[in-house]
Amino acid sequence: MPFTVEDFHDLLRLLEAHADWSKDLRRAVLTDELLSLPEAVRALAEQETALTAAQRRTDEQVAALTQRTDTLSNHMAALRGSDLERRFADRAPSHLSPSGYRRVRVISNADLADLLDASRRHRPRHGRRTGRPPAGRCRGPCP
């Protein structure tokens, strides 16, 4: 007995009228793999949601680590600069003696400020500031 289009439409009407027949027909026509697809898709959607949340946390952690790394790099640069200053101060005589400077010593900022204050107090208040002592105050021949 052949199955006709009219029979098919009749079958569809019967399935609409009897929902439980629909499930039975689906189980008879589809393979187990196809029947399990909706559950597999739901599981994949849940995994995707979990992975999205994990990726968001990872992005936040990477941003925080990047910020910490930048901060540490800045600190390291400052430490390198301080170390270079310290090493130069420790070796100032050996760095400057080839240039003809003798009896070189490093003084602290506070000592330098004291020396500058003292030189300002002892500076003559008359005459122009030419970088030369006022006339008559030269030791030896004046230029």
N, C-alpha and C positions, 0 to 999 in steps of 0.2 A: 504494500500500500504506500503510494507516494505521498510525500508531505508537501502541500501546496502553500501558496502565499496566503490564501484565505485561512488555511489551518494555522499558519504562523500568527496572523492577526488574532485569531481566536485564542491561541496560546497566550499571547500578550495580555489580552483582556482577562483571561483566567488568572494569570500571575498577579495582575493588579488587584484583582478581587481577593486573592488568597496569598498574602505576604509570606506565609510559611512555605508555600510551594516554591517561591522564588529562591529561598535559601537552599532548599533541597535540589532544585535544578542547577543552581550555581555550583554546589558541591559535586554534582554529577558531571557537569561540563568542564569545569576548571580544574587544573592540577592543584596539588597541595601547595606548590611553590607560589602559584598565582594567588591562591586564597590567603597566603600568609603575607602578601605584599603590603596591605594596609598597616599591619602591625609593625612591619619592618620600616616603613616610611615614618610612622610615629616615633619609633626608637631613634631613627636617624635625625629627626627634627629635635628630639630631646638632646641628643649628643651634640648637635650643631649649636643649640642654645648654651649648653655647658661649655663648649669650646670657645664660643664668642665671649662668654664671661671670663674664661681663663685668659684669652688673648687680651682682653681689656686690662686685667690685672697685670699681665706681663708688660704691656705697654706702659702702665703706670710705674711699675718697678724699674723699667729701663729708663724712663724719664727721670726718676729719682736718682738712679745710679749715675746717669749722665750729669746731673746737677752736682752730685757729690764729687765726681771725677773732675769736673771743671773747677770746683772749689779747691780740691787737692792740688790740681795743676797750678792754680794761682798761688797757693801756699808754697808749693815747691819752687816756683819762680822767685818768690820773695826770699826764701831760704837760700837759694843759689846766689841771689844778689848779695845777701848779708854775708854769706860764706866768701864770696869773691872780695868784698870789702875787707873782711877780716884777714884773708890771706894776703891781700895787698898791703894792709897795715903791718902785718907780721913781717913781710919781706920788703918793706919800703926802702930801707937802706940798700939792699942788693939790687932793687929795680932802678933806683935813682943814681947810684954811684957811677955807673958807666956814663952818665950824662954830665958828670963833673960836680955833682952835688956831694958835699962831704958833711959829715956829722948830722945826717938826717935822722930825725926821730919823729915819731907820730905822737900828736897830742890830742887830748880829748876835746870834744866840742865845748865843754865847760871851761877848760884851760884856754882854748882859743878865744872864747868870749871875754874871759878875764884879761887876756893880753890886749884885745881890741879896746876894751874899756880903759885900760891903763894907758894905751897909746893916745886915745882921745883926750884924756885928762892932761897929758904932758905935751900936747900939740900947742905950738905958739898960736896965739889968737890974732896976731897981726900978719899982714902980708896976704898975698894971693896963694891959693892952693895950686901950686904948679908941680908938685911932686918933688921940688927941691927945697932945701932949707932956706930961710930968709938970708939975705946978703949979710955977710959978716959972721955967719954961724957955720961955715964950712970947716971941716977938718981937712986940712991939706988944701991944695989948690982948688978953687971953685971953677966950675966950667963956664 
